[in-house]
Amino acid sequence: MSVRLKPGALVQLGSFAAAGARRVLFLSTTNAARSQFAQALWNDVSEIPALSAGTHPAVDVDPRAVAVATRHSLDLSAARPQPMDALVRDDDFVITVCDRAYETYRGATAHWSVPDPAPTGSDQAFDAAFADLARRVSQLAPRLLALD
């Protein structure tokens, strides 16, 4: 049994409106789907550059993630999983998009608990993860200020 926070439940408690960033880093465990989705979505709507990485990166981006992104006019064909240690900087606005990455990397600025679609392997699971991240990115991107 898993427990998840109802989307939007904490919206009224605050925002990152006063926060700024030079760069956003999306962090997951394998960097094979969720963090790749988040990076592509973010770079499509924000002037603040985004990267993605994994605490234990996979060899390749999951082909099902590439297919979902393509259906939404985002290109992940050249995306490659990257190790967190090679990318993370002290001034990054780090968003963990999976619980295991959050438990591994405690320096996150924000945490989004997005279920991993890979274990089920279904198109619906990948579509749900994409939709969840699209909603979250669309809510945060306009509130985060770009720093020089």
C-alpha positions as CSV (number, residue, x, y, z in Angstrom):
1,M,0.0,0.0,0.0
2,S,1.4,3.4,-0.9
3,V,0.4,6.7,0.4
4,R,0.5,9.9,-1.7
5,L,-0.3,13.5,-1.0
6,K,-3.3,14.7,-2.9
7,P,-2.1,17.0,-5.8
8,G,-2.4,20.6,-4.8
9,A,-3.0,19.9,-1.1
10,L,-0.1,22.1,0.1
11,V,-0.4,24.9,-2.5
12,Q,-1.7,27.4,0.0
13,L,1.1,26.8,2.5
14,G,3.6,28.7,0.5
15,S,5.6,28.8,-2.7
16,F,9.0,29.3,-4.1
17,A,8.0,32.8,-5.3
18,A,10.9,34.5,-3.5
19,A,13.4,31.8,-4.6
20,G,15.8,32.2,-7.5
21,A,18.1,29.9,-9.3
22,R,20.8,29.9,-11.9
23,R,20.1,26.3,-12.8
24,V,17.6,23.6,-11.9
25,L,18.8,20.0,-11.4
26,F,16.2,17.2,-11.4
27,L,17.5,14.2,-9.6
28,S,16.2,10.6,-9.6
29,T,17.7,7.2,-9.0
30,T,18.3,6.0,-12.5
31,N,17.9,9.2,-14.5
32,A,16.0,7.0,-17.1
33,A,12.5,8.5,-17.1
34,R,11.1,10.9,-14.4
35,S,14.1,13.2,-14.2
36,Q,14.5,13.2,-18.0
37,F,10.8,14.1,-18.3
38,A,11.2,16.9,-15.8
39,Q,14.3,18.3,-17.5
40,A,12.6,18.4,-20.9
41,L,9.4,19.9,-19.6
42,W,11.3,22.5,-17.6
43,N,13.6,23.5,-20.5
44,D,10.5,23.9,-22.7
45,V,8.9,26.5,-20.4
46,S,11.6,28.3,-18.5
47,E,14.6,30.5,-19.2
48,I,16.4,28.9,-16.2
49,P,18.4,26.0,-17.6
50,A,17.7,22.5,-16.3
51,L,19.7,19.3,-16.2
52,S,18.9,15.9,-14.9
53,A,21.0,13.2,-13.2
54,G,20.8,10.0,-11.2
55,T,22.1,8.8,-7.9
56,H,22.7,5.4,-9.7
57,P,22.3,6.2,-13.4
58,A,21.0,3.6,-15.8
59,V,22.9,2.8,-19.1
60,D,20.1,4.3,-21.3
61,V,16.9,6.4,-21.0
62,D,14.0,4.0,-20.9
63,P,12.6,3.7,-24.5
64,R,9.0,4.0,-23.1
65,A,10.0,7.4,-21.7
66,V,11.3,8.4,-25.1
67,A,8.1,7.4,-26.7
68,V,5.9,9.3,-24.2
69,A,8.0,12.4,-24.6
70,T,7.8,12.2,-28.4
71,R,4.0,12.0,-28.2
72,H,4.2,15.3,-26.3
73,S,6.5,16.9,-28.8
74,L,9.6,16.7,-26.5
75,D,12.8,15.1,-27.8
76,L,14.6,12.7,-25.5
77,S,16.4,10.8,-28.4
78,A,19.8,12.3,-27.5
79,A,19.3,12.2,-23.7
80,R,21.7,10.0,-21.7
81,P,21.6,9.2,-18.0
82,Q,24.2,11.2,-16.0
83,P,25.7,10.6,-12.6
84,M,24.7,13.1,-10.0
85,D,28.3,13.6,-8.7
86,A,29.4,14.9,-12.1
87,L,26.7,17.6,-12.3
88,V,25.4,18.8,-9.0
89,R,26.7,22.3,-7.9
90,D,26.2,24.0,-4.5
91,D,24.0,26.8,-6.1
92,D,21.7,24.4,-8.0
93,F,18.0,24.4,-7.2
94,V,17.8,20.6,-6.8
95,I,14.5,18.8,-7.1
96,T,14.4,15.1,-6.3
97,V,11.6,13.4,-8.2
98,C,11.8,10.0,-6.5
99,D,11.8,9.0,-2.9
100,R,15.0,6.9,-3.1
101,A,17.0,9.9,-4.6
102,Y,15.6,12.1,-1.8
103,E,16.8,9.6,0.8
104,T,20.2,9.5,-0.9
105,Y,20.7,13.2,-1.5
106,R,19.6,15.3,1.4
107,G,20.6,18.6,-0.2
108,A,17.5,18.9,-2.2
109,T,15.7,22.2,-2.4
110,A,12.4,20.5,-3.1
111,H,11.1,16.9,-3.3
112,W,8.4,15.6,-5.7
113,S,7.4,12.1,-4.9
114,V,6.6,10.7,-8.4
115,P,6.0,7.0,-8.6
116,D,8.5,5.1,-10.8
117,P,6.7,3.9,-14.0
118,A,9.4,1.3,-14.9
119,P,8.4,-1.5,-12.5
120,T,4.9,-1.7,-14.0
121,G,6.1,-1.2,-17.5
122,S,2.7,0.0,-18.7
123,D,2.2,2.9,-21.0
124,Q,-0.4,4.3,-18.5
125,A,2.3,4.4,-15.7
126,F,4.7,6.4,-18.0
127,D,1.9,8.7,-19.1
128,A,0.9,9.3,-15.4
129,A,4.4,10.1,-14.4
130,F,4.7,12.5,-17.3
131,A,1.4,14.2,-16.5
132,D,2.3,14.5,-12.8
133,L,5.7,16.1,-13.7
134,A,4.1,18.4,-16.3
135,R,1.6,19.7,-13.7
136,R,4.4,20.3,-11.1
137,V,6.7,22.0,-13.6
138,S,3.9,24.3,-14.9
139,Q,3.2,25.3,-11.3
140,L,6.8,26.0,-10.2
141,A,8.4,27.4,-13.3
142,P,6.6,30.7,-13.3
143,R,7.4,31.2,-9.6
144,L,11.1,30.6,-9.8
145,L,13.2,33.7,-10.6
146,A,16.3,33.5,-12.8
147,L,19.5,34.7,-11.2
148,D,22.3,36.1,-13.2
